[in-house]
């Protein structure tokens, strides 16, 4: 699943266009590297998202198979 869609489905970012813009602006990192919106997420990836002055970091523990999956089933906050 693409990272922009993953962030929308897990509701970490509410809209896919916002997730897409964040990735385009270099605010999303996977495993320490800046990624594009088309990056395919995998179980075990560590994702960092920069929101203004704060940074959220989490590990992917599952890939959702349907829309709006609870966060605790897909990510572990670090």
C-alpha positions as CSV (number, residue, x, y, z in Angstrom):
1,X,0.0,0.0,0.0
2,X,1.3,3.5,-0.8
3,X,2.3,5.6,2.1
4,X,-0.1,8.4,1.3
5,X,-3.0,6.0,1.3
6,X,-1.7,4.2,4.4
7,X,-1.6,7.5,6.3
8,X,-5.2,8.3,5.3
9,X,-6.6,4.8,6.0
10,X,-5.1,4.8,9.5
11,X,-6.3,8.4,10.0
12,X,-2.8,9.6,11.0
13,X,-3.4,12.3,8.3
14,X,-7.1,12.9,7.6
15,X,-6.9,13.5,3.8
16,X,-4.8,11.8,1.2
17,X,-4.0,15.0,-0.6
18,X,-2.5,16.4,2.6
19,X,-0.4,13.2,3.0
20,X,0.6,13.5,-0.6
21,X,1.8,17.1,-0.1
22,X,3.7,16.3,3.1
23,X,5.6,13.6,1.2
24,X,6.3,15.9,-1.7
25,X,7.7,18.5,0.7
26,X,10.1,16.0,2.3
27,X,8.2,15.8,5.6
28,X,7.8,12.0,5.6
29,X,10.7,9.6,6.2
30,X,10.7,5.8,6.1
31,X,13.6,4.1,7.8
32,X,15.5,7.4,8.0
33,X,15.1,8.3,4.3
34,X,12.8,10.9,2.8
35,X,10.1,9.1,0.7
36,X,7.7,10.0,-2.1
37,X,3.9,9.5,-1.9
38,X,4.2,6.3,-4.0
39,X,6.5,4.6,-1.4
40,X,5.2,1.1,-0.7
41,X,5.0,0.6,3.1
42,X,6.0,-2.8,4.6
43,X,5.6,-4.3,8.1
44,X,8.5,-3.2,10.2
45,X,9.1,0.2,8.5
46,X,9.7,3.0,10.9
47,X,7.9,6.2,9.7
48,X,8.6,9.7,10.8
49,X,6.3,12.6,10.0
50,X,7.2,16.2,10.7
51,X,4.2,18.4,11.7
52,X,5.5,21.9,12.1
53,X,8.1,21.8,15.0
54,X,7.1,18.4,16.2
55,X,7.9,14.9,14.8
56,X,5.8,11.8,15.2
57,X,7.5,8.4,14.9
58,X,5.9,5.0,14.7
59,X,6.5,1.5,13.5
60,X,4.2,-0.3,11.1
61,X,3.0,-3.6,12.6
62,X,0.2,-4.4,10.1
63,X,-1.1,-3.3,6.7
64,X,-4.8,-2.5,6.7
65,X,-7.1,-4.4,4.3
66,X,-10.1,-2.1,4.6
67,X,-11.0,1.5,5.1
68,X,-10.6,3.1,8.6
69,X,-8.7,0.6,10.6
70,X,-8.0,1.3,14.3
71,X,-4.5,2.7,14.8
72,X,-3.5,0.1,17.4
73,X,-3.9,-2.7,14.8
74,X,-1.6,-1.1,12.3
75,X,1.1,1.1,14.1
76,X,3.1,1.2,17.3
77,X,4.1,4.6,18.5
78,X,7.8,5.1,19.2
